């Protein structure tokens, strides 16, 4: 498990660096951190993401990593999503979708249950809808709802809600 987390973190850092260097100089990047919950099973967790806009255009990329755990069930989605953002006063509304990887593990639990999680890493479909509110300076807050689903037959839809702080950086 520790080796897996190191690999995921390494992949996230490499992808972040590649996309960071490919953005235009007038772009405003946002670093977000917060908490959330997957509704099914009430798994609590943490969220971190980097939003990289395409200059002054309404599109961008979101690189996200999350960790949820409850009663021996761990869910770790890592995704990259294309975003479409609409500015609304001192905030913005965004929608996006993309792909990535999801790691799910069930340590313990009832093995006779029909909805037993398969331990392992799989490809992921991911969608997001959210709002980002700007306060003074680079500080802001965000709230979003996501859908993550492993790309296999019979996979569970992981609907989650997240909220936290957002720091915006301008070159």
Protein Blocks (a to p, Z undefined) as FASTA:
>chain_A
ZZmmmmmmmmmmmmmmmmmmmpcfkbccdddddddddfehpaacddddddddehjbfbdc
ddddddddeehiacddddddddddddehjbccdddddddddddddeejjfkbfkbccedd
ddddddddddddddehjbdcddddddddddbehiacdddddddddddddZZ
